[in-house]
Amino acid sequence: MAYLHVDHVSKMFPGVKALDDIVLEIEMGQVHTLAGENGAGKSTLVKILTGTEKPSQGRVMIDGQDAASHDHLHKTIAYVPQEINLFGNMTVAENLFMPFSRSRRGGWLFRRRELERAAQTWIDRFKIAARPGDKVRHISISDQQLLQIARACTNESMKILILDEPTSSLTETEVERVFRVVRDVVSSGCGVVFISHKFDEMFAISDTISVLRNGRKIETRPASQLDDRQLVSLMSGQEVKTDSRLQPEGGSGEVMLRVEGLCGKRFEDVSFTLRRGEILGFAGLVGAGRSEVMQTLFGFLPARSGNVQLEGRAWRLGDTHYSIRNGLFYLSEERKYHGIFPGQSVRRNIGMALLHATARHGVIDARRERERVGDIVRDYDIKTPTMNKNIAFLSGGNQQKAIIGRAMACDPRILIFDEPTKGIDIRTKMEIYRLMKVLAERGVGIILVSSEMDELRRCANRIITLYEGKVSGEFHIDQASGDALVGAIHGHGGSGHAA
Ligand SMILES: Nc1ncnc2c1ncn2[C@@H]1O[C@H](COP(=O)(O)OP(=O)(O)OP(=O)(O)O)[C@@H](O)[C@H]1O
């Protein structure tokens, strides 16, 4: 029997069967990918494997024993969540060994020098660009990601490592560093469970792929016996058209937004224009300053200087209410922190943007609100059992569609999408791309910040690259060769320049 055996596991939540009779074997020395659309049940299965949730039916066998009666067995399953959850103000060494009870030699690690020496071993093994005494907030996001994996691996009883979308905001070069670490872990004999929505990554790293759909396991196959098209149809149960180009037609209308010499937190002297009818992409490494530029335009972060005009009129910076009133919306990559109100229902989350249509004299007309929210849930195909469900329990893709639907209800002039498809399955991604194209063609100005080159090449008419807070290139999509773009995001000039 495999080290980890999922034996007919089901999990019920109120109104949803999140897992339905799952049977799965996870072998040591292999990468086993869990693939599935948003809401398919991947996270629920992971929670059951790590012992955070109990199955409603069935059992998890670890090393031949029922984990329900041998709780310590769950400790052999290490888990790295999607979000970075390190302590930024503590050092690399401290983060690795918190709560200071783990060491290779089984003793307690308290002394700073000893702690740092032990940390250096992990830094060397995983090729992390940091010193043991560096504060974590000063190292790059990709190094933080590797550190987070190293931290999980300091668990000496680890036999299986679960990585939940470890690459979701990394560029291709950075992803390769994570994969080197994954191969290292596998060659040490452990098994890896990998979760991702990116097909090229799944095929690059997996030995085996299991597909979940609507809580059921549809298929387990060697990765070498699957291709993109088969995987999409197994995941979605239907054919999905994955167009290679989704740029809006036209895209050379008049200038809508003009940004000149904008300076703010982590960026300097940023200038660009956005034309009506186009999608303007922003590429760069994590930390290049792209989100900061956009949050400054939205008014969430202060500008030090600069001049911005929307449709020929001076734009007021530093005031998010002004931005929303005047039709500029920022759809944050951090859905959980800036996008949704987690304790509230889908209806409240969307309804708050509809007050102009549903409230009279400060009182919401409940029937109208239900109708309007119902329209949006239908139009954007938001999957929820009822509109009264807490939005936090919707899958990532459906939360994102609710946020887009809400912004659209406000009649936007400019929409800024910051990593709009992070953690989103391929079918929903295509829907979001098509939606952006339709919006742009209707005259809404669209800015797309993305770490996925494929996404930018598919959707944007022009791409601006940022490197260390400065514009390092500007490319018309037809001139944007892969090498030139990658060079520009690493600060090596913007050949193919269209500035
Ligand atoms: N605590 C909960 N209460 C109610 N419903 C839940 C809860 N957790 C998950 N669900 C529901 O269970 C189903 C499976 O969700 P799950 O998060 O496991 O999917 P997923 O495959 O991980 O999706 P994603 O790719 O978006 O992360 C969804 O319908 C979700 O709304």
The ligand as an SDF file (V2000), in Angstrom:
LIG
                    3D

 31 33  0  0  0  0  0  0  0  0999 V2000
  -15.8810   25.6790    5.5830 N   0  0  0  0  0  0  0  0  0  0  0  0
  -16.7150   25.5400    4.5490 C   0  0  0  0  0  0  0  0  0  0  0  0
  -18.0430   25.7270    4.6910 N   0  0  0  0  0  0  0  0  0  0  0  0
  -18.8870   25.5870    3.6530 C   0  0  0  0  0  0  0  0  0  0  0  0
  -18.5130   25.2540    2.4080 N   0  0  0  0  0  0  0  0  0  0  0  0
  -17.2050   25.0450    2.1940 C   0  0  0  0  0  0  0  0  0  0  0  0
  -16.2330   25.2010    3.2410 C   0  0  0  0  0  0  0  0  0  0  0  0
  -14.9960   24.9420    2.7220 N   0  0  0  0  0  0  0  0  0  0  0  0
  -15.1870   24.6340    1.4150 C   0  0  0  0  0  0  0  0  0  0  0  0
  -16.5100   24.7040    1.0940 N   0  0  0  0  0  0  0  0  0  0  0  0
  -17.1070   24.3980   -0.2200 C   0  0  0  0  0  0  0  0  0  0  0  0
  -16.5900   23.1190   -0.6230 O   0  0  0  0  0  0  0  0  0  0  0  0
  -16.3500   23.1010   -2.0280 C   0  0  0  0  0  0  0  0  0  0  0  0
  -14.8940   22.7070   -2.2920 C   0  0  0  0  0  0  0  0  0  0  0  0
  -14.0650   23.8100   -1.9420 O   0  0  0  0  0  0  0  0  0  0  0  0
  -12.4770   23.7540   -1.9530 P   0  0  0  0  0  0  0  0  0  0  0  0
  -12.0050   25.0330   -1.3140 O   0  0  0  0  0  0  0  0  0  0  0  0
  -11.9990   22.4730   -1.3720 O   0  0  0  0  0  0  0  0  0  0  0  0
  -12.1600   23.7940   -3.5190 O   0  0  0  0  0  0  0  0  0  0  0  0
  -10.7510   23.9790   -4.2600 P   0  0  0  0  0  0  0  0  0  0  0  0
  -10.6810   22.9000   -5.2900 O   0  0  0  0  0  0  0  0  0  0  0  0
   -9.6480   24.0280   -3.2720 O   0  0  0  0  0  0  0  0  0  0  0  0
  -10.9550   25.3900   -4.9800 O   0  0  0  0  0  0  0  0  0  0  0  0
   -9.8640   26.5640   -5.3240 P   0  0  0  0  0  0  0  0  0  0  0  0
   -9.0900   26.0970   -6.5250 O   0  0  0  0  0  0  0  0  0  0  0  0
  -10.7410   27.7400   -5.6620 O   0  0  0  0  0  0  0  0  0  0  0  0
   -9.0200   26.7920   -4.1030 O   0  0  0  0  0  0  0  0  0  0  0  0
  -16.7410   24.4790   -2.5500 C   0  0  0  0  0  0  0  0  0  0  0  0
  -18.0660   24.3920   -3.0280 O   0  0  0  0  0  0  0  0  0  0  0  0
  -16.6890   25.3710   -1.3250 C   0  0  0  0  0  0  0  0  0  0  0  0
  -17.6030   26.4550   -1.4460 O   0  0  0  0  0  0  0  0  0  0  0  0
  1  2  1  0
  2  3  1  0
  2  7  2  0
  3  4  2  0
  4  5  1  0
  5  6  2  0
  6  7  1  0
  6 10  1  0
  7  8  1  0
  8  9  2  0
  9 10  1  0
 10 11  1  0
 11 12  1  0
 11 30  1  0
 12 13  1  0
 13 14  1  0
 13 28  1  0
 14 15  1  0
 15 16  1  0
 16 17  2  0
 16 18  1  0
 16 19  1  0
 19 20  1  0
 20 21  2  0
 20 22  1  0
 20 23  1  0
 23 24  1  0
 24 25  2  0
 24 26  1  0
 24 27  1  0
 28 29  1  0
 28 30  1  0
 30 31  1  0
M  END
$$$$
